[in-house]
Amino acid sequence: MREVLPELLEWWRAGDTIGVGTVVATFRSAPRPPGASMLVGPDGTAVGSVSGGCVEGAVYELAQEVSGSGVPVLERYGISDDDAFAVGLTCGGILDVYVEKVDQQTFPELGDIAADIEAGVPVAVATVVDHPDPNRIGLRMIIHSDGIVRHEKHQNASEIEPFRGGLSGTLGSERADAAVADDARGLLAAGRSETLGYGPDGERRGEGMRVFVWAFAPKPRMLVFGAIDFAAAVARMGSFLGYEVTVCDARPVFATNSRFPDADEVVVQWPHRYLQAEADAGRIDGRTVLCVLTHDPKFDLPLLEVALRLPEVAYIGAMGSRRTHDDRLTRLREAGMTEAELGRFSSPIGLDLGARTPEETAVSIAAEIIAGRWGGTGERLAEKDGRIHHD
């Protein structure tokens, strides 16, 4: 929903009715991930995509029907082995799309959720998309990770109290609300949206109720250390991939906003001190990626000593030649780093793409980050068999 949120909000605030189709589950090589959405506006305008073009026509027609009836529908699109064109997806994937009517009556919380997303407040939206009792389909609950609901209209304790520890709305029972809230906070921490299965009343062991959790966590962070030309290209690539990018260097003459227009923040500070302060403040998590590009021992070594001992981080890469890498390992061992700690970072940084320019190198680094996130190998797909997408 995040990618179509501006258009959705514009129609919603105008009091219009919107048909919204959302990918809630995927199987095999589905083209779009859970959370991808397509809108059908009051004037028939289509915004967004659920399949990259394969089944948009079918979802468009269904969204128009649901906008009129108000009855949500969970539809599965996929292929059969006999006829790849039978139900619309030629890529070999299967996806479940939940289609619902959205307006100020059916989704009154949308404005507050959008405000949370804009402010970087972690918030999850849990919706019942399948249930034996049709009256529970479409029930919705809003979950905040820290138990606080931050809206201007909830500024005093008496107004916050009804939100039951950061929850608003209900999925039909206290048992279901408690189970889904716990799981939704886990998804928020991971920054992942997913459909969860329970018994009809939220039983952990059972089936019948499916709940889609839209997890809107703040953007993952990319910290780029070293204000060099390569850093400008990496910052640009990081921003393109959806990271909140910080460039840090101790040299004020190089660490300037004008040199790094694509960075969200440029910090003049010794890299190891900045990283330690961010970690102490709880602003480094399991989605954070660190790109060490200074290849200068007086900056690299103390920085890597901090980075390699962080309990949670998605990726640590360090730039430098083979000789620089060997020298770096020797110095880090002398500083007391263990082999397990040294095994946590990629050096030399990036995948072997034959990159030469800063821009090509940035693609190489981004490719390694993506491969690490999804379990890719970096091999040519044309030379591999089996699934294209990794879980």
FENVEN-V328846 format. One record per residue. N is the residue number from 1. SS is DSSP state (@ for helix, = for strand, . for the rest). PSI is psi in whole degrees, 0 to 359 (999 if undefined). D_FIRST is the distance of its C-alpha to the first C-alpha in Angstrom with 2 decimals. Layout:
N,SS,PSI,D_FIRST ; N,SS,PSI,D_FIRST
This chain:
1,.,333,0.00 ; 2,@,321,3.78 ; 3,@,339,5.51 ; 4,@,8,5.47 ; 5,@,319,5.75 ; 6,@,315,9.50 ; 7,@,320,10.23 ; 8,@,315,8.67 ; 9,@,320,10.70 ; 10,@,313,13.63 ; 11,@,317,14.07 ; 12,@,314,13.60 ; 13,@,334,16.13 ; 14,.,359,18.41 ; 15,.,16,18.68 ; 16,.,167,17.36 ; 17,.,133,16.08 ; 18,=,137,12.97 ; 19,=,127,12.63 ; 20,=,121,9.25 ; 21,=,130,9.64 ; 22,=,132,7.80 ; 23,=,120,9.84 ; 24,=,344,11.31 ; 25,=,147,14.40 ; 26,=,152,16.16 ; 27,=,142,19.88 ; 28,.,216,22.08 ; 29,.,59,20.91 ; 30,.,143,17.59 ; 31,.,335,16.07 ; 32,.,149,12.34 ; 33,.,166,11.32 ; 34,.,137,9.87 ; 35,.,341,6.12 ; 36,.,135,6.19 ; 37,=,153,5.45 ; 38,=,134,8.23 ; 39,=,146,9.33 ; 40,=,109,13.04 ; 41,.,175,14.34 ; 42,.,337,17.66 ; 43,.,9,19.60 ; 44,.,2,18.40 ; 45,.,136,16.32 ; 46,=,133,13.78 ; 47,=,133,10.82 ; 48,=,186,8.95 ; 49,.,144,10.30 ; 50,.,346,10.61 ; 51,.,8,14.05 ; 52,.,16,15.12 ; 53,.,343,17.26 ; 54,.,313,19.05 ; 55,.,16,17.89 ; 56,@,321,15.85 ; 57,@,316,18.91 ; 58,@,318,19.14 ; 59,@,323,15.56 ; 60,@,312,16.09 ; 61,@,319,19.27 ; 62,@,320,18.00 ; 63,@,322,15.22 ; 64,@,319,18.12 ; 65,@,315,20.27 ; 66,@,324,17.93 ; 67,@,325,17.43 ; 68,@,318,21.20 ; 69,@,330,22.05 ; 70,.,3,19.46 ; 71,.,115,19.90 ; 72,.,154,16.85 ; 73,=,135,17.49 ; 74,=,117,16.84 ; 75,=,141,17.99 ; 76,=,134,19.09 ; 77,=,138,19.53 ; 78,.,204,21.93 ; 79,.,164,25.44 ; 80,.,156,28.93 ; 81,.,334,31.61 ; 82,.,326,33.83 ; 83,.,105,31.61 ; 84,.,344,28.61 ; 85,.,7,27.65 ; 86,.,317,28.06 ; 87,.,20,24.48 ; 88,.,334,22.62 ; 89,.,109,21.63 ; 90,.,352,24.37 ; 91,.,349,23.00 ; 92,.,359,24.23 ; 93,.,171,21.01 ; 94,=,137,19.83 ; 95,=,146,16.38 ; 96,=,129,15.47 ; 97,=,125,12.99 ; 98,=,123,12.44 ; 99,=,128,12.67 ; 100,=,161,12.92 ; 101,=,130,14.10 ; 102,=,125,12.35 ; 103,.,188,14.76 ; 104,.,340,16.50 ; 105,.,318,18.55 ; 106,.,336,16.18 ; 107,.,65,13.56 ; 108,.,340,15.83 ; 109,.,355,14.19 ; 110,@,319,11.06 ; 111,@,318,13.16 ; 112,@,322,14.37 ; 113,@,316,11.15 ; 114,@,322,10.12 ; 115,@,320,13.71 ; 116,@,315,13.57 ; 117,@,316,10.78 ; 118,@,324,12.91 ; 119,@,357,16.00 ; 120,.,20,15.08 ; 121,.,123,15.71 ; 122,.,127,14.51 ; 123,=,142,12.79 ; 124,=,145,11.67 ; 125,=,116,10.71 ; 126,=,126,13.07 ; 127,=,132,13.39 ; 128,=,116,16.52 ; 129,=,349,15.86 ; 130,=,134,19.53 ; 131,.,146,22.73 ; 132,.,329,26.40 ; 133,.,109,26.31 ; 134,@,338,24.18 ; 135,@,344,24.18 ; 136,@,349,22.01 ; 137,.,129,19.21 ; 138,.,349,16.28 ; 139,.,145,17.65 ; 140,=,146,15.27 ; 141,=,140,16.08 ; 142,=,130,14.76 ; 143,=,131,16.22 ; 144,=,143,17.29 ; 145,.,332,18.97 ; 146,.,8,22.13 ; 147,.,9,22.85 ; 148,.,135,22.46 ; 149,.,114,20.28 ; 150,.,84,20.34 ; 151,.,148,20.11 ; 152,.,328,22.83 ; 153,.,357,23.79 ; 154,.,68,24.51 ; 155,.,346,27.10 ; 156,.,165,29.98 ; 157,@,322,30.62 ; 158,@,330,31.34 ; 159,@,331,27.92 ; 160,@,331,26.11 ; 161,@,319,28.37 ; 162,@,355,26.71 ; 163,@,14,23.58 ; 164,.,60,25.39 ; 165,.,41,24.72 ; 166,.,14,21.19 ; 167,=,139,20.13 ; 168,=,147,19.41 ; 169,=,181,19.35 ; 170,.,154,20.76 ; 171,.,10,20.36 ; 172,.,343,23.89 ; 173,.,156,26.22 ; 174,@,323,26.96 ; 175,@,313,27.35 ; 176,@,318,23.91 ; 177,@,316,22.36 ; 178,@,316,24.37 ; 179,@,313,23.64 ; 180,@,323,19.87 ; 181,@,317,19.85 ; 182,@,313,21.97 ; 183,@,324,19.89 ; 184,@,324,16.56 ; 185,@,327,18.32 ; 186,@,319,19.39 ; 187,@,323,15.94 ; 188,@,318,15.03 ; 189,@,327,18.22 ; 190,@,349,17.35 ; 191,.,38,13.77 ; 192,.,136,12.89 ; 193,.,145,10.75 ; 194,=,153,13.23 ; 195,=,129,14.90 ; 196,=,147,18.11 ; 197,=,140,21.29 ; 198,=,172,23.92 ; 199,=,171,26.88 ; 200,.,335,26.60 ; 201,.,23,27.15 ; 202,.,14,25.22 ; 203,.,137,28.11 ; 204,.,321,27.52 ; 205,.,108,29.78 ; 206,.,177,28.98 ; 207,.,165,26.59 ; 208,=,322,25.37 ; 209,=,128,22.27 ; 210,=,132,18.95 ; 211,=,124,16.16 ; 212,=,127,12.62 ; 213,=,113,11.70 ; 214,=,112,8.28 ; 215,=,114,10.02 ; 216,=,84,9.16 ; 217,.,158,12.49 ; 218,.,158,14.01 ; 219,.,144,14.28 ; 220,.,156,17.09 ; 221,=,143,20.36 ; 222,=,120,22.73 ; 223,=,120,26.24 ; 224,=,119,28.56 ; 225,=,123,32.22 ; 226,.,108,34.75 ; 227,.,69,34.55 ; 228,.,175,35.69 ; 229,@,321,34.72 ; 230,@,325,32.90 ; 231,@,323,30.80 ; 232,@,318,29.64 ; 233,@,320,28.44 ; 234,@,320,26.77 ; 235,@,319,25.01 ; 236,@,317,23.77 ; 237,@,319,22.54 ; 238,@,318,20.91 ; 239,@,318,18.99 ; 240,@,324,17.93 ; 241,.,358,16.69 ; 242,.,13,14.52 ; 243,.,152,17.30 ; 244,=,115,18.74 ; 245,=,130,22.19 ; 246,=,131,25.52 ; 247,=,129,28.83 ; 248,=,134,31.89 ; 249,=,147,35.56 ; 250,.,352,38.77 ; 251,.,107,40.19 ; 252,.,335,39.31 ; 253,.,335,40.70 ; 254,.,325,38.03 ; 255,.,82,35.02 ; 256,.,152,34.11 ; 257,.,327,30.97 ; 258,.,330,32.52 ; 259,.,341,32.82 ; 260,.,66,29.22 ; 261,.,340,27.10 ; 262,.,352,23.95 ; 263,.,144,24.30 ; 264,.,335,22.58 ; 265,=,139,25.89 ; 266,=,123,29.43 ; 267,=,131,31.75 ; 268,=,104,35.54 ; 269,.,153,36.64 ; 270,.,128,38.30 ; 271,@,316,35.53 ; 272,@,326,36.74 ; 273,@,320,37.04 ; 274,@,314,33.58 ; 275,@,317,32.02 ; 276,@,320,34.13 ; 277,@,319,33.19 ; 278,@,320,29.44 ; 279,@,316,30.02 ; 280,@,329,32.22 ; 281,.,359,29.62 ; 282,.,22,27.06 ; 283,.,13,24.80 ; 284,.,127,25.22 ; 285,.,188,23.39 ; 286,.,357,22.95 ; 287,.,355,20.22 ; 288,.,137,22.48 ; 289,=,140,24.28 ; 290,=,125,27.67 ; 291,=,111,29.38 ; 292,=,106,33.06 ; 293,.,5,34.46 ; 294,.,328,37.59 ; 295,.,48,39.99 ; 296,.,118,42.48 ; 297,@,325,43.98 ; 298,@,337,44.34 ; 299,@,314,40.59 ; 300,@,310,39.41 ; 301,@,308,41.56 ; 302,@,329,40.86 ; 303,@,313,37.14 ; 304,@,328,37.04 ; 305,@,321,39.13 ; 306,@,311,36.42 ; 307,@,316,33.46 ; 308,.,351,35.03 ; 309,.,5,35.72 ; 310,.,138,32.24 ; 311,.,329,31.18 ; 312,.,127,27.56 ; 313,.,144,26.30 ; 314,.,325,24.42 ; 315,=,138,26.72 ; 316,=,121,29.90 ; 317,=,143,31.46 ; 318,=,130,34.64 ; 319,.,150,36.08 ; 320,.,165,39.75 ; 321,.,175,42.42 ; 322,@,319,43.86 ; 323,@,317,46.70 ; 324,@,319,44.41 ; 325,@,313,42.51 ; 326,@,317,45.79 ; 327,@,321,47.10 ; 328,@,315,43.90 ; 329,@,318,44.17 ; 330,@,313,47.84 ; 331,@,321,47.23 ; 332,@,323,44.39 ; 333,@,318,46.64 ; 334,@,333,49.41 ; 335,.,0,47.07 ; 336,.,9,46.66 ; 337,.,140,43.35 ; 338,.,165,43.31 ; 339,@,325,42.60 ; 340,@,319,39.55 ; 341,@,319,38.18 ; 342,@,335,39.12 ; 343,.,359,37.31 ; 344,.,350,33.93 ; 345,.,155,33.68 ; 346,=,121,33.65 ; 347,.,127,36.56 ; 348,.,150,37.06 ; 349,.,146,33.36 ; 350,.,171,31.28 ; 351,.,159,31.82 ; 352,.,90,34.87 ; 353,.,359,33.70 ; 354,.,22,36.86 ; 355,.,143,34.99 ; 356,.,314,37.28 ; 357,.,164,35.55 ; 358,@,320,33.18 ; 359,@,318,30.29 ; 360,@,321,31.27 ; 361,@,322,31.69 ; 362,@,321,28.20 ; 363,@,319,26.89 ; 364,@,317,29.23 ; 365,@,316,27.95 ; 366,@,321,24.27 ; 367,@,320,25.26 ; 368,@,321,26.98 ; 369,@,315,24.08 ; 370,@,317,21.73 ; 371,@,319,24.57 ; 372,@,325,25.12 ; 373,@,320,21.56 ; 374,@,3,21.40 ; 375,.,24,25.13 ; 376,.,161,25.96 ; 377,.,342,29.60 ; 378,.,1,29.58 ; 379,.,163,31.82 ; 380,.,129,31.69 ; 381,@,328,29.70 ; 382,@,340,32.53 ; 383,@,8,34.90 ; 384,.,157,32.96 ; 385,.,170,32.64 ; 386,.,196,30.08 ; 387,.,148,26.32 ; 388,.,314,24.43 ; 389,.,140,21.40 ; 390,.,153,22.23 ; 391,.,999,20.82
